Amino acid sequence: MLPNLLDGLRIRRAGPGRPRTTPTAVIADRAYSARSHRQLLRQRKITPVIPVKRDQQANRARLGRAGGRPPAFDAEKYKKRHVIECGFNLTKQWRALATRYDKLALTYRAGLVLHAIIQWLKALGDTP
């Protein structure tokens, strides 16, 4: 799904102009640490911020020098992933979204948008 996600990505610019289609970095969890994912990101000139799985580390150590260098990892950038995870956890608190009982994707998306609006209004509070 990662290629499909990257193909549909549009990042709005602050000013006028077409939206960017290539992010500067992708922050993901260990599930995306496969060689194919890292290769795809490298081909698109996107910096991967993905920790390496422990079994991959062990295999690299077992191979010794033939195992190659471990991929670069920026721990400070990876800490920003926490904000996204908190947002997902907040969304999962709404039962209709957590259970995914909706039959149509359109209905599920409407519920997601409604939940986002409710959270946004709560965050605004009584701001004029």
N, C-alpha and C positions, 0 to 999 in steps of 0.2 A: 504493500500500500504506500510505501514511502515515495516511489516515483509518481504515483497518482497525486499524492498530496503536494509534492513540489511542483507538478504541472499546473495545479489549480491555484497556486499561491499568488496573491497580489498584495503588495505592501504599498499603501498610499504614501505619497510624498507630502511634505509639510506645505509646500507651495504648489504652483501649477506644474503640470507635466503628467506623463503617463506613470502609472504605478510600477514600482520595481517588481520584477519576477524572481529575483535571486536574493535571498537573505545573506547577511554577512556570516552568520553562524547558525547552526542547528544544535539546540540543547536537547538531548534525549537521554532516556535511561538505558540500562544495560541490555534491554531487549533489542536495541537497535545497534549493537556493537558488532554485527556481522561484517565480514570483509566486503561483501557486496554493497552494503549500505555505505560504508566508508569510501569505497571506490566510486560510487555514484556521486557522493558529495564532493569528492576530490575533482571529478570530471567537470562538475558544475562550478568549481572554484568556491565552494562553501566550506567554512571551517567547521569540522565536527567537534562538538563538546560532548563526548560520550565516554563514560568510564568503561574499562575493559572487564569482561567477565573473568571470574577467578579461574575457571577451567582453561580459558584462553591464555591467561598469564602462566598457568602451570605447563601448558603445552609449549609455550615459547621458552620457558626455562628448561624444559626437558630437552628441547632441540639444541640448546646452547647457542653458539654463534649463528647457526643456520636458522634459528628462530626469528632473526631479524630484530629490529629496534621496536620497542613498544610505541604505539601511536601517541601523539601529543595529547595532553589533557589539561585544560585550564580549570582548576578547582574553584577559582573565584567566580568565573562565569557560570559554572554548574550550580552554584548556590542560588542563582536567580531562578532556577527551575522550581524552587519551593513556592514561589508566588503562584505559578500555574497549577501546581498540585493542590494548593489550598483552594483555588477556584473550582477545580474539579470536585474536591471533597464537599464543598459547599453546595454544588449542584446535585451531588448524589444524596444530599439530605432531603431533597424533594422526592417523595415516593414515586410520583408519576414518571419522573425521569430515570430514577434508579431501577425500576422494574421493567421499563421499556415495553409496556403493554400496548402501546399505540401500533396499529397495523401499518399506517402510512408514514413515510419519512416526513412528509409535509406536516402532519399533526405533531410528530415528535419535535420537529424544529420549532413549531409554533409554541409548544410548551417550554422549550429551551429559551426562546426569545422572551416569553412572558416571565420566566423565572429571572432572567438577566435584568429585565426592566424593574422587577420588584426589588432585587438586590441593589440596583443602582439608586432607586428611590429611597431605600433605607439608608444608603451611604450619604445621600444628600441631606437627609434629615429635614430640618425646617429652615434650610438655607434659602434666603430670598432670591 
